[in-house]
Amino acid sequence: MTATLTRAPQPVGAITDRLNTILANRGIDPTTTAAHDPAPETVTALELADARIPARYRRALADHPQITTWADQIAHAGRPGPTGPGIAEGPSLLIAGPTGTGKTHQAYGAVRALLTRGVRLRWEATTSADLHARLRPRAGHDGERELQTLARCPLLLLDDLGAAKTSEWTEELTYRLVNHRYEHMLPTLITTNLPTAELRTALGDRVASRLAEMTERVILTGSDRRRTAPAI
């Protein structure tokens, strides 16, 4: 015959008293309600964008009237969504001027201006030289896929167009990128140091013609701010 040992059920109050005694012995006040973890802070789209923007332009503000007007146009034309308008078809900007006049600053400021206007924004940014480096054929790298990502993204910032050394390959690459965005009317921010005539020589007639139609030209003037000594 097998004997079964049983323990009489304890009342809930006794169990509670025992747990309270254990907590008290460990220096924990059993009457204190456990604090809830604070709710996670909401990360804004602008904060997420700032994490991707180069440090020098992380607080860039677009103050040129043509650029702020463009940002208003894009925001107004955006597709409605639950968290704000999404980027839609719209005009592009070609920001031109000598070295050091603030073209890149204004371009990143334009991206930030859209975000402050509540636009839900998926965007990419690259310099012309980096574009060629990223897409140059090499083993284990799908340059075609990366080109399509840049061509199709809702907003593209293409910095220093025409600054990189050109070849038949780079001209064709630039044409494919610009042509896709031209045909689909995707907003594009382009900066360049080159005057119109030199831009045509550097990029070819096909690219220059499309840029002339798809972009509004913003001309920045002044001396090279990077070479200007700070006032004492």
C-alpha positions as a LaTeX table, in Angstrom:
\begin{tabular}{lrrr}
\hline
Residue & $x$ (\AA) & $y$ (\AA) & $z$ (\AA) \\
\hline
Met1 & 0.00 & 0.00 & 0.00 \\
Thr2 & 1.38 & 3.38 & $-1.02$ \\
Ala3 & 0.98 & 6.28 & 1.37 \\
Thr4 & 0.23 & 9.68 & $-0.13$ \\
Leu5 & 1.45 & 12.71 & 1.76 \\
Thr6 & $-0.82$ & 15.71 & 1.45 \\
Arg7 & $-0.61$ & 19.24 & 2.76 \\
Ala8 & $-3.70$ & 20.99 & 3.94 \\
Pro9 & $-4.59$ & 23.93 & 1.70 \\
Gln10 & $-3.56$ & 27.24 & 3.20 \\
Pro11 & $-5.87$ & 30.22 & 3.15 \\
Val12 & $-4.94$ & 32.97 & 0.71 \\
Gly13 & $-4.43$ & 35.43 & 3.53 \\
Ala14 & $-1.78$ & 33.22 & 5.11 \\
Ile15 & 0.13 & 32.93 & 1.83 \\
Thr16 & 0.01 & 36.69 & 1.38 \\
Asp17 & 1.29 & 37.23 & 4.90 \\
Arg18 & 4.17 & 34.82 & 4.26 \\
Leu19 & 5.16 & 36.58 & 0.99 \\
Asn20 & 5.01 & 39.95 & 2.70 \\
Thr21 & 7.31 & 38.64 & 5.45 \\
Ile22 & 9.84 & 37.39 & 2.87 \\
Leu23 & 9.79 & 40.74 & 1.05 \\
Ala24 & 10.18 & 42.67 & 4.29 \\
Asn25 & 13.17 & 40.51 & 5.28 \\
Arg26 & 14.79 & 41.47 & 1.96 \\
Gly27 & 14.27 & 45.17 & 2.56 \\
Ile28 & 11.38 & 45.48 & 0.14 \\
Asp29 & 8.29 & 47.32 & 1.27 \\
Pro30 & 5.43 & 44.99 & 0.34 \\
Thr31 & 2.96 & 47.89 & 0.42 \\
Thr32 & 4.79 & 49.76 & $-2.35$ \\
Thr33 & 3.19 & 49.35 & $-5.76$ \\
Ala34 & 5.67 & 48.35 & $-8.44$ \\
Ala35 & 6.38 & 51.27 & $-10.70$ \\
His36 & 5.36 & 50.82 & $-14.28$ \\
Asp37 & 8.02 & 51.23 & $-16.94$ \\
Pro38 & 7.71 & 54.66 & $-18.52$ \\
Ala39 & 6.06 & 54.67 & $-21.92$ \\
Pro40 & 8.64 & 54.74 & $-24.69$ \\
Glu41 & 9.16 & 58.18 & $-26.17$ \\
Thr42 & 7.83 & 58.66 & $-29.66$ \\
Val43 & 10.60 & 59.05 & $-32.23$ \\
Thr44 & 9.62 & 61.59 & $-34.85$ \\
Ala45 & 10.29 & 61.23 & $-38.57$ \\
Leu46 & 12.60 & 64.25 & $-38.34$ \\
Glu47 & 14.67 & 62.58 & $-35.61$ \\
Leu48 & 14.93 & 59.42 & $-37.71$ \\
Ala49 & 16.03 & 61.48 & $-40.70$ \\
Asp50 & 18.60 & 63.38 & $-38.64$ \\
Ala51 & 20.23 & 60.05 & $-37.79$ \\
Arg52 & 20.91 & 59.55 & $-41.53$ \\
Ile53 & 21.91 & 63.10 & $-42.39$ \\
Pro54 & 25.64 & 63.92 & $-42.22$ \\
Ala55 & 26.49 & 65.63 & $-38.93$ \\
Arg56 & 27.37 & 68.93 & $-40.60$ \\
Tyr57 & 23.87 & 69.24 & $-42.08$ \\
Arg58 & 21.85 & 67.70 & $-39.24$ \\
Arg59 & 20.34 & 71.05 & $-38.28$ \\
Ala60 & 20.21 & 72.49 & $-41.78$ \\
Leu61 & 17.39 & 74.94 & $-42.45$ \\
Ala62 & 16.24 & 75.81 & $-45.95$ \\
Asp63 & 15.66 & 79.55 & $-45.97$ \\
His64 & 15.77 & 80.26 & $-49.71$ \\
Pro65 & 12.27 & 81.36 & $-50.79$ \\
Gln66 & 12.21 & 79.11 & $-53.87$ \\
Ile67 & 13.11 & 76.09 & $-51.75$ \\
Thr68 & 10.54 & 76.77 & $-49.03$ \\
Thr69 & 7.90 & 77.31 & $-51.73$ \\
Trp70 & 8.88 & 73.96 & $-53.28$ \\
Ala71 & 8.53 & 72.22 & $-49.89$ \\
Asp72 & 5.04 & 73.72 & $-49.53$ \\
Gln73 & 4.10 & 72.48 & $-53.01$ \\
Ile74 & 5.30 & 68.94 & $-52.34$ \\
Ala75 & 3.57 & 68.80 & $-48.95$ \\
His76 & 0.31 & 70.13 & $-50.40$ \\
Ala77 & 0.33 & 67.62 & $-53.28$ \\
Gly78 & 1.14 & 64.62 & $-51.06$ \\
Arg79 & $-1.13$ & 61.59 & $-51.00$ \\
Pro80 & $-3.24$ & 61.53 & $-47.79$ \\
Gly81 & $-2.40$ & 58.88 & $-45.20$ \\
Pro82 & $-3.12$ & 58.02 & $-41.56$ \\
Thr83 & 0.05 & 59.71 & $-40.30$ \\
Gly84 & 0.25 & 62.56 & $-42.78$ \\
Pro85 & 0.61 & 63.13 & $-46.52$ \\
Gly86 & 2.94 & 60.86 & $-48.46$ \\
Ile87 & 5.28 & 62.12 & $-51.15$ \\
Ala88 & 3.69 & 62.21 & $-54.59$ \\
Glu89 & 4.56 & 63.31 & $-58.10$ \\
Gly90 & 5.96 & 66.79 & $-58.16$ \\
Pro91 & 8.59 & 69.23 & $-59.38$ \\
Ser92 & 12.32 & 68.91 & $-58.80$ \\
Leu93 & 14.95 & 71.49 & $-57.87$ \\
Leu94 & 18.38 & 72.10 & $-59.39$ \\
Ile95 & 20.39 & 74.11 & $-56.86$ \\
Ala96 & 23.37 & 75.63 & $-58.65$ \\
Gly97 & 26.17 & 77.96 & $-57.62$ \\
Pro98 & 29.89 & 78.22 & $-56.96$ \\
Thr99 & 31.65 & 76.06 & $-54.39$ \\
Gly100 & 30.84 & 76.91 & $-50.78$ \\
Thr101 & 27.62 & 78.88 & $-51.34$ \\
Gly102 & 25.47 & 76.50 & $-49.26$ \\
Lys103 & 23.92 & 74.25 & $-51.91$ \\
Thr104 & 24.15 & 71.02 & $-49.89$ \\
His105 & 23.00 & 72.84 & $-46.75$ \\
Gln106 & 19.89 & 74.07 & $-48.56$ \\
Ala107 & 19.23 & 70.62 & $-50.07$ \\
Tyr108 & 19.30 & 68.82 & $-46.72$ \\
Gly109 & 17.31 & 71.71 & $-45.29$ \\
Ala110 & 14.68 & 70.99 & $-47.95$ \\
Val111 & 14.45 & 67.35 & $-46.81$ \\
Arg112 & 14.02 & 68.49 & $-43.22$ \\
Ala113 & 11.46 & 71.12 & $-44.30$ \\
Leu114 & 9.24 & 68.39 & $-45.77$ \\
Leu115 & 9.42 & 66.40 & $-42.54$ \\
Thr116 & 8.52 & 69.41 & $-40.41$ \\
Arg117 & 5.48 & 69.85 & $-42.66$ \\
Gly118 & 4.33 & 66.35 & $-41.70$ \\
Val119 & 5.19 & 64.60 & $-44.97$ \\
Arg120 & 5.76 & 60.84 & $-44.64$ \\
Leu121 & 9.02 & 60.56 & $-46.49$ \\
Arg122 & 11.19 & 57.74 & $-47.83$ \\
Trp123 & 14.30 & 59.31 & $-49.27$ \\
Glu124 & 17.82 & 58.58 & $-50.44$ \\
Ala125 & 20.87 & 60.83 & $-50.71$ \\
Thr126 & 24.17 & 60.39 & $-52.54$ \\
Thr127 & 26.87 & 62.45 & $-54.19$ \\
Ser128 & 27.59 & 61.97 & $-57.87$ \\
Ala129 & 31.00 & 60.46 & $-57.08$ \\
Asp130 & 29.55 & 58.09 & $-54.46$ \\
Leu131 & 26.82 & 57.07 & $-56.89$ \\
His132 & 29.41 & 55.84 & $-59.37$ \\
Ala133 & 31.38 & 54.09 & $-56.64$ \\
Arg134 & 28.26 & 52.34 & $-55.29$ \\
Leu135 & 27.15 & 51.12 & $-58.70$ \\
Arg136 & 30.53 & 50.16 & $-60.16$ \\
Pro137 & 30.40 & 46.46 & $-61.18$ \\
Arg138 & 32.12 & 44.14 & $-58.72$ \\
Ala139 & 31.77 & 40.57 & $-57.51$ \\
Gly140 & 28.92 & 39.90 & $-55.09$ \\
His141 & 27.26 & 43.29 & $-55.57$ \\
Asp142 & 23.98 & 43.89 & $-57.37$ \\
Gly143 & 24.51 & 47.35 & $-58.83$ \\
Glu144 & 21.36 & 47.15 & $-60.92$ \\
Arg145 & 19.21 & 46.63 & $-57.84$ \\
Glu146 & 20.82 & 49.60 & $-56.12$ \\
Leu147 & 20.28 & 51.77 & $-59.17$ \\
Gln148 & 16.58 & 50.87 & $-59.16$ \\
Thr149 & 16.35 & 51.73 & $-55.46$ \\
Leu150 & 17.71 & 55.22 & $-56.14$ \\
Ala151 & 15.65 & 55.67 & $-59.30$ \\
Arg152 & 12.35 & 54.71 & $-57.67$ \\
Cys153 & 12.60 & 56.23 & $-54.18$ \\
Pro154 & 9.99 & 58.95 & $-53.56$ \\
Leu155 & 12.65 & 61.63 & $-52.99$ \\
Leu156 & 16.29 & 61.62 & $-54.10$ \\
Leu157 & 19.01 & 64.10 & $-53.16$ \\
Leu158 & 21.78 & 63.95 & $-55.79$ \\
Asp159 & 24.64 & 66.14 & $-54.61$ \\
Asp160 & 27.48 & 67.58 & $-56.72$ \\
Leu161 & 26.14 & 66.43 & $-60.07$ \\
Gly162 & 28.81 & 66.74 & $-62.76$ \\
Ala163 & 31.69 & 66.88 & $-60.27$ \\
Ala164 & 32.85 & 63.29 & $-60.83$ \\
Lys165 & 35.03 & 62.22 & $-63.72$ \\
Thr166 & 32.81 & 61.22 & $-66.62$ \\
Ser167 & 32.97 & 58.32 & $-69.01$ \\
Glu168 & 30.60 & 56.53 & $-71.33$ \\
Trp169 & 29.56 & 54.31 & $-68.42$ \\
Thr170 & 28.92 & 57.17 & $-65.96$ \\
Glu171 & 26.99 & 59.15 & $-68.58$ \\
Glu172 & 24.73 & 56.18 & $-69.29$ \\
Leu173 & 24.25 & 55.55 & $-65.57$ \\
Thr174 & 23.30 & 59.16 & $-64.89$ \\
Tyr175 & 20.95 & 59.15 & $-67.88$ \\
Arg176 & 19.11 & 56.04 & $-66.66$ \\
Leu177 & 18.71 & 57.49 & $-63.17$ \\
Val178 & 17.55 & 60.93 & $-64.31$ \\
Asn179 & 15.35 & 59.57 & $-67.08$ \\
His180 & 13.41 & 57.27 & $-64.73$ \\
Arg181 & 12.74 & 60.11 & $-62.33$ \\
Tyr182 & 11.86 & 62.42 & $-65.24$ \\
Glu183 & 9.35 & 59.95 & $-66.71$ \\
His184 & 7.70 & 59.23 & $-63.35$ \\
Met185 & 7.84 & 62.87 & $-62.17$ \\
Leu186 & 9.53 & 61.93 & $-58.91$ \\
Pro187 & 10.77 & 64.93 & $-56.87$ \\
Thr188 & 14.55 & 65.19 & $-57.00$ \\
Leu189 & 16.92 & 67.61 & $-55.29$ \\
Ile190 & 20.07 & 68.15 & $-57.36$ \\
Thr191 & 23.06 & 70.34 & $-56.55$ \\
Thr192 & 25.82 & 71.30 & $-58.96$ \\
Asn193 & 28.75 & 73.72 & $-59.26$ \\
Leu194 & 28.46 & 73.78 & $-63.04$ \\
Pro195 & 26.79 & 76.48 & $-65.13$ \\
Thr196 & 24.18 & 75.30 & $-67.61$ \\
Ala197 & 26.52 & 75.14 & $-70.60$ \\
Glu198 & 29.15 & 73.14 & $-68.72$ \\
Leu199 & 26.50 & 70.83 & $-67.28$ \\
Arg200 & 25.42 & 69.91 & $-70.81$ \\
Thr201 & 29.04 & 69.19 & $-71.76$ \\
Ala202 & 29.65 & 67.08 & $-68.64$ \\
Leu203 & 26.40 & 65.08 & $-68.66$ \\
Gly204 & 25.39 & 64.97 & $-72.30$ \\
Asp205 & 22.43 & 66.46 & $-74.15$ \\
Arg206 & 19.92 & 63.79 & $-73.07$ \\
Val207 & 20.44 & 64.39 & $-69.34$ \\
Ala208 & 20.71 & 68.17 & $-69.65$ \\
Ser209 & 17.48 & 68.33 & $-71.67$ \\
Arg210 & 15.53 & 66.35 & $-69.06$ \\
Leu211 & 16.93 & 68.40 & $-66.20$ \\
Ala212 & 15.89 & 71.60 & $-67.97$ \\
Glu213 & 12.28 & 70.41 & $-68.13$ \\
Met214 & 11.91 & 68.61 & $-64.79$ \\
Thr215 & 13.64 & 71.10 & $-62.47$ \\
Glu216 & 13.20 & 74.61 & $-61.24$ \\
Arg217 & 16.63 & 76.25 & $-61.10$ \\
Val218 & 17.75 & 77.86 & $-57.82$ \\
Ile219 & 20.90 & 79.98 & $-58.15$ \\
Leu220 & 23.02 & 80.62 & $-55.04$ \\
Thr221 & 25.69 & 83.30 & $-55.11$ \\
Gly222 & 28.41 & 84.59 & $-52.84$ \\
Ser223 & 31.91 & 83.70 & $-51.74$ \\
Asp224 & 33.10 & 80.32 & $-50.50$ \\
Arg225 & 31.86 & 80.19 & $-46.89$ \\
Arg226 & 34.35 & 77.46 & $-46.05$ \\
Arg227 & 37.24 & 79.84 & $-46.78$ \\
Thr228 & 35.77 & 82.78 & $-44.93$ \\
Ala229 & 37.55 & 83.32 & $-41.63$ \\
Pro230 & 35.15 & 83.55 & $-38.66$ \\
Ala231 & 34.69 & 87.00 & $-37.19$ \\
Ile232 & 36.63 & 87.54 & $-33.95$ \\
\hline
\end{tabular}
